[in-house]
Amino acid sequence: MKEIIGDLWYFHDKGYNIAITTNGTIRGDGKNVMGKGCAKEAQDRYAWLPELVGGWIKVGGNVPLYCGERIFTFPTKYHWSGSASPDLIMASALEIKAMTEGSKCQIIIPRPGCGLGGLKWEEIGKLLAPVFDGDRFLIISRLEDE
């Protein structure tokens, strides 16, 4: 796992795969709640994304999804208003690793659960390091996160 500083969408615009942190909440209209953080930024760029993610959660559960457009979801919360779950973060990390096993694609992931999720990167980073071994998974933070 390698850590970088920058803007997630800058790298996406340059052709990198990214993961957006998400939750498992589905609104009454069937769309996933994507109201803040990188999920909100993704929704603003791709208006179809909340419906796709909401439909996936209904069928497959609150697990990672490849959405197209070089975007993966990375569930960190069960409900949008709650705190992030270290267990869910670990499950998401293992699933994304399995989904991309055998490929050489790099995926840039914001520090999962460490912004709006309320967790500390020092703890989550230690949890993820054995899963995201090597250089395929890049953890990104903004300068103000440091």
C-alpha positions, 0 to 999 in steps of 0.5 A, spaced: 500 500 500 502 506 498 500 513 500 499 519 496 497 526 497 492 529 491 485 530 489 482 523 487 478 526 481 485 529 478 487 522 478 480 519 475 481 524 470 488 522 468 485 515 467 486 512 474 481 507 477 478 510 483 474 507 489 469 512 492 467 510 499 459 509 500 454 507 505 448 502 505 442 506 505 437 506 500 432 512 499 425 511 498 426 512 490 431 506 490 437 510 490 443 510 494 444 516 499 450 519 496 450 526 500 457 528 502 464 527 501 467 523 495 460 519 494 457 526 493 462 528 488 461 522 484 454 523 484 455 530 481 459 528 476 455 521 474 447 523 476 446 515 474 450 513 480 446 513 486 440 509 482 446 504 480 449 503 487 442 503 490 440 497 485 446 493 487 445 494 494 438 491 494 440 485 490 447 484 492 448 487 499 452 493 501 459 490 498 463 493 493 461 494 486 465 496 479 460 501 476 464 503 470 467 509 468 473 506 472 469 507 479 469 502 484 464 503 490 468 502 497 462 501 503 465 504 509 458 505 513 452 501 514 447 507 514 449 514 512 448 517 518 452 512 522 460 512 524 464 507 519 465 500 521 472 497 521 469 490 520 465 493 513 472 497 511 476 490 512 470 486 508 470 491 502 478 491 502 478 484 501 472 484 496 476 489 492 482 485 492 479 479 490 475 483 484 481 485 481 486 479 483 490 478 477 489 484 474 495 490 474 490 495 475 491 500 480 486 503 484 486 510 488 482 510 495 481 515 499 482 514 507 476 509 508 472 511 514 477 517 516 473 523 514 466 523 515 466 516 518 470 518 524 475 513 524 483 515 525 487 513 519 493 510 524 488 505 526 485 503 519 492 504 515 494 498 520 488 494 518 489 495 511 496 494 510 496 487 510 491 486 505 493 492 500 500 489 500 504 491 494 503 498 489 496 496 486 492 500 491 494 507 493 491 511 499 490 518 497 489 524 502 488 531 501 493 536 504 489 538 509 487 531 511 495 531 514 
